[in-house]
Amino acid sequence: MNERERSEAIRGAVLQALNVFLTLPLLGDLTTIGDYEEVGVQRDVQADGEGA
Protein backbone atom coordinates (compact mmCIF):
# COMPACT_ATOMS: atom_id res chain seq x y z
CA MET A 1 0.00 0.00 0.00
CA ASN A 2 1.57 3.27 -1.05
CA GLU A 3 1.33 6.59 0.77
CA ARG A 4 -1.58 7.87 -1.36
CA GLU A 5 -3.70 4.75 -0.77
CA ARG A 6 -2.92 4.92 2.93
CA SER A 7 -3.96 8.59 3.10
CA GLU A 8 -7.22 7.87 1.24
CA ALA A 9 -8.00 4.95 3.56
CA ILE A 10 -7.40 7.10 6.65
CA ARG A 11 -9.48 9.95 5.21
CA GLY A 12 -12.32 7.52 4.45
CA ALA A 13 -12.23 6.08 7.96
CA VAL A 14 -12.25 9.56 9.52
CA LEU A 15 -15.19 10.67 7.36
CA GLN A 16 -17.12 7.51 8.22
CA ALA A 17 -16.51 8.00 11.95
CA LEU A 18 -17.54 11.66 11.68
CA ASN A 19 -20.72 10.62 9.87
CA VAL A 20 -21.57 8.19 12.70
CA PHE A 21 -20.98 10.87 15.36
CA LEU A 22 -23.19 13.32 13.48
CA THR A 23 -25.96 10.80 12.76
CA LEU A 24 -26.37 9.19 16.19
CA PRO A 25 -27.63 12.32 18.01
CA LEU A 26 -30.14 12.89 15.21
CA LEU A 27 -31.47 9.36 15.59
CA GLY A 28 -31.74 9.92 19.34
CA ASP A 29 -33.72 13.11 18.73
CA LEU A 30 -36.09 11.29 16.37
CA THR A 31 -36.87 8.63 18.96
CA THR A 32 -37.47 11.37 21.55
CA ILE A 33 -39.84 13.16 19.18
CA GLY A 34 -41.64 9.85 18.64
CA ASP A 35 -41.99 9.43 22.42
CA TYR A 36 -43.44 12.94 22.75
CA GLU A 37 -45.95 12.26 19.95
CA GLU A 38 -46.98 9.00 21.62
CA VAL A 39 -47.54 10.77 24.95
CA GLY A 40 -49.56 13.45 23.14
CA VAL A 41 -51.78 10.82 21.53
CA GLN A 42 -52.32 9.08 24.88
CA ARG A 43 -53.20 12.43 26.49
CA ASP A 44 -55.71 13.19 23.71
CA VAL A 45 -57.34 9.78 24.12
CA GLN A 46 -57.64 10.29 27.88
CA ALA A 47 -59.13 13.77 27.37
CA ASP A 48 -61.69 12.37 24.93
CA GLY A 49 -62.65 9.68 27.44
CA GLU A 50 -63.17 12.23 30.23
CA GLY A 51 -65.38 14.45 28.08
CA ALA A 52 -67.80 11.64 27.18
C-alpha positions in Angstrom: 0.0 0.0 0.0 1.6 3.3 -1.0 1.3 6.6 0.8 -1.6 7.9 -1.4 -3.7 4.7 -0.8 -2.9 4.9 2.9 -4.0 8.6 3.1 -7.2 7.9 1.2 -8.0 5.0 3.6 -7.4 7.1 6.6 -9.5 10.0 5.2 -12.3 7.5 4.4 -12.2 6.1 8.0 -12.2 9.6 9.5 -15.2 10.7 7.4 -17.1 7.5 8.2 -16.5 8.0 12.0 -17.5 11.7 11.7 -20.7 10.6 9.9 -21.6 8.2 12.7 -21.0 10.9 15.4 -23.2 13.3 13.5 -26.0 10.8 12.8 -26.4 9.2 16.2 -27.6 12.3 18.0 -30.1 12.9 15.2 -31.5 9.4 15.6 -31.7 9.9 19.3 -33.7 13.1 18.7 -36.1 11.3 16.4 -36.9 8.6 19.0 -37.5 11.4 21.5 -39.8 13.2 19.2 -41.6 9.9 18.6 -42.0 9.4 22.4 -43.4 12.9 22.7 -45.9 12.3 20.0 -47.0 9.0 21.6 -47.5 10.8 25.0 -49.6 13.5 23.1 -51.8 10.8 21.5 -52.3 9.1 24.9 -53.2 12.4 26.5 -55.7 13.2 23.7 -57.3 9.8 24.1 -57.6 10.3 27.9 -59.1 13.8 27.4 -61.7 12.4 24.9 -62.6 9.7 27.4 -63.2 12.2 30.2 -65.4 14.4 28.1 -67.8 11.6 27.2 
